[in-house]
Amino acid sequence: MSAVVVLTPIVIANWPAISAAVVAAAASAGFTVAKKPKTAKPVAATQTVELQLENMDVVAETLAQEDQIVVEREGVRVVFSRDARGHFKTCVSGDLAKQQLEAVGQDLAGRVVQQYVYQRLTAELQNQGFITMNDEKGPDQVIRLHVRRYE
């Protein structure tokens, strides 16, 4: 007797979630998604910073190995990727000081995590029979959800 377990559909099923989170976070920060990340022309970068960020493992679990999402804004490029060993990386490059690149990368990564968790939470609430009555994003970037159980 033998068994085959295929994990790929899980990653593929979650790929839209991570893509949607990155697109929403990038748009809110003024970035645009590069059309073909692997063949996109390089940014005229004088600095490149690789960030080790907390909480990105939540998002990284849904990114397939050796995949990447590239977003750009005003000469700054941020690449979210997962290498062949499964390690998640966020690389920020551009013609800014390293501290500025780190700040841009940390802000965008935080927005990505927030969007991803928001989307997963609302989907799970809906699966549990709740309806989102209202959601508010305050000036401090905190999202407040008002839900009601649908009966």
C-alpha positions as CSV (number, residue, x, y, z in Angstrom):
1,M,0.0,0.0,0.0
2,S,1.3,3.5,-0.8
3,A,0.2,7.0,-0.5
4,V,1.0,10.3,-2.3
5,V,0.6,13.6,-0.6
6,V,0.7,16.7,-2.9
7,L,1.4,20.0,-1.1
8,T,1.5,22.2,-4.2
9,P,-2.2,22.9,-4.3
10,I,-2.0,24.5,-0.9
11,V,0.7,26.9,-2.1
12,I,-1.1,27.6,-5.3
13,A,-4.4,28.2,-3.4
14,N,-2.6,30.6,-1.1
15,W,-0.7,32.4,-3.9
16,P,-3.7,34.7,-4.6
17,A,-3.8,35.6,-1.0
18,I,-0.2,36.7,-0.8
19,S,-0.4,38.4,-4.2
20,A,-3.5,40.3,-3.2
21,A,-1.9,41.3,0.1
22,V,1.3,42.6,-1.6
23,V,-0.7,44.4,-4.3
24,A,-3.0,46.1,-1.7
25,A,-0.1,47.0,0.6
26,A,2.0,48.3,-2.3
27,A,-0.8,50.4,-3.7
28,S,-1.5,52.0,-0.3
29,A,2.2,52.9,-0.1
30,G,2.4,54.3,-3.7
31,F,4.2,51.3,-5.2
32,T,3.3,49.5,-8.4
33,V,3.8,45.8,-9.1
34,A,6.4,44.9,-11.7
35,K,4.8,43.1,-14.7
36,K,7.4,40.4,-15.1
37,P,9.6,40.3,-12.0
38,K,12.2,37.9,-13.4
39,T,12.8,40.0,-16.5
40,A,12.1,43.4,-15.1
41,K,14.9,45.9,-16.0
42,P,17.1,46.6,-13.0
43,V,16.7,49.8,-10.9
44,A,19.6,52.1,-11.0
45,A,20.6,51.2,-7.5
46,T,23.6,52.3,-5.5
47,Q,22.4,50.5,-2.3
48,T,20.8,47.2,-1.6
49,V,19.5,46.1,1.8
50,E,18.3,42.7,2.7
51,L,15.9,42.8,5.7
52,Q,15.3,40.2,8.3
53,L,11.8,41.0,9.5
54,E,9.6,39.6,12.3
55,N,6.2,38.3,11.4
56,M,7.0,37.7,7.8
57,D,7.0,34.0,8.3
58,V,3.2,34.2,8.3
59,V,3.3,35.5,4.7
60,A,6.3,33.4,3.7
61,E,4.4,30.1,4.3
62,T,2.2,30.9,1.3
63,L,5.0,32.0,-1.1
64,A,6.2,29.1,-3.3
65,Q,10.0,28.5,-3.2
66,E,12.0,30.5,-5.7
67,D,9.0,32.7,-6.4
68,Q,9.1,36.5,-6.0
69,I,7.0,39.5,-6.1
70,V,8.6,42.8,-7.1
71,V,7.2,46.3,-6.5
72,E,8.6,49.6,-7.4
73,R,8.2,53.3,-6.6
74,E,10.3,56.3,-7.6
75,G,13.5,54.3,-8.2
76,V,13.1,52.0,-5.2
77,R,12.5,48.3,-5.8
78,V,11.3,45.9,-3.1
79,V,11.6,42.2,-3.8
80,F,9.7,39.7,-1.6
81,S,11.0,36.2,-2.3
82,R,11.6,32.8,-0.9
83,D,14.8,30.9,-1.9
84,A,15.2,27.2,-2.7
85,R,15.9,26.5,1.0
86,G,12.6,28.1,2.0
87,H,14.1,31.2,3.6
88,F,12.0,34.4,3.1
89,K,13.8,37.5,2.0
90,T,12.9,41.1,1.5
91,C,15.4,43.0,-0.5
92,V,15.2,46.8,-1.0
93,S,17.3,48.5,-3.6
94,G,17.5,52.1,-4.8
95,D,19.4,55.3,-4.9
96,L,18.8,56.1,-1.2
97,A,20.8,55.8,2.0
98,K,20.7,52.3,3.6
99,Q,18.6,53.7,6.6
100,Q,16.0,55.1,4.2
101,L,15.9,51.8,2.3
102,E,15.4,49.9,5.5
103,A,12.6,52.2,6.6
104,V,10.8,51.8,3.2
105,G,11.2,48.0,3.4
106,Q,10.0,47.8,7.0
107,D,7.0,50.0,6.3
108,L,6.0,48.0,3.2
109,A,6.6,44.6,4.9
110,G,4.4,45.7,7.8
111,R,1.7,46.7,5.4
112,V,1.9,43.4,3.6
113,V,1.6,41.4,6.9
114,Q,-1.4,43.6,7.9
115,Q,-3.2,43.1,4.6
116,Y,-2.5,39.4,4.6
117,V,-3.8,38.9,8.1
118,Y,-6.8,41.1,7.4
119,Q,-7.7,39.0,4.4
120,R,-7.2,35.7,6.2
121,L,-9.2,36.9,9.2
122,T,-12.2,38.2,7.2
123,A,-12.3,35.0,5.2
124,E,-12.2,32.8,8.3
125,L,-14.9,35.0,10.0
126,Q,-17.0,34.6,6.9
127,N,-16.5,30.8,7.1
128,Q,-17.6,30.8,10.7
129,G,-20.8,32.6,9.9
130,F,-19.9,36.2,10.6
131,I,-20.6,39.3,8.4
132,T,-18.3,42.3,8.4
133,M,-20.5,45.2,9.2
134,N,-17.8,47.8,9.1
135,D,-14.1,48.1,8.9
136,E,-12.2,51.3,9.8
137,K,-8.5,52.1,9.3
138,G,-7.4,54.8,11.7
139,P,-4.7,57.4,11.3
140,D,-2.4,55.0,13.3
141,Q,-2.9,52.4,10.6
142,V,-4.8,50.1,13.0
143,I,-7.8,48.3,11.3
144,R,-10.9,47.8,13.4
145,L,-13.4,45.2,12.3
146,H,-17.1,45.3,13.4
147,V,-18.6,41.9,12.8
148,R,-22.0,40.3,13.5
149,R,-22.9,36.6,13.6
150,Y,-25.2,35.8,10.7
151,E,-28.0,33.5,11.8
